[in-house]
Amino acid sequence: MTNRANNMENNSINRPTSVAAISIFCWLFSFASGMVGLFSIVDLIYGNILNDENFFLSPLFLTITGIGLGILYFSTGTGLWRLRKWSRLVAIIISCVMILINLVFFFTSITNGQSTELTIGILHGLALISLFSAKVRLAFTSS
């Protein structure tokens, strides 16, 4: 009976709403990245390994990056949901890197300046602001 009471206490974590939202977004990005990686495998199977025009749009690069980012985002989202200290640090690093990458893509018109890069950059910026808030820092130090 005491094990059940301990498990119920552990499941009633006081998780800030912003951390729950960030972890859900991580899971959504994980799904999207994984799907890009899986769909790019079809091009790899049919022999189109490299894109002559742009390596970053080649199926080989998209497969490796998509599946890798899918795993990274999924583990980070799960760690944030469970309030693991390492996941907050990983989420901060991911957000900083993704802001820089998406701003470079947006301003250099590698993808013709689509608003997708700007939107993803803004979402990561909001996540970064939230991860540095006092309430979120307190939630991760008390876990």
Secondary structure, DSSP 8 states (H G I E B T S, - for coil): -HHHHHHHHHH-----HHHHHHHHHHHHHHHHHHHHHHHHHHHHHTT--S-SS-GGGSHHHHHHHHHHHHHHHHHHHHHHHTT-HHHHHHHHHHHHHHHHHHHHHHHHTTTTT-HHHHHHHHHHHHHHHHHTSHHHHHHHH--
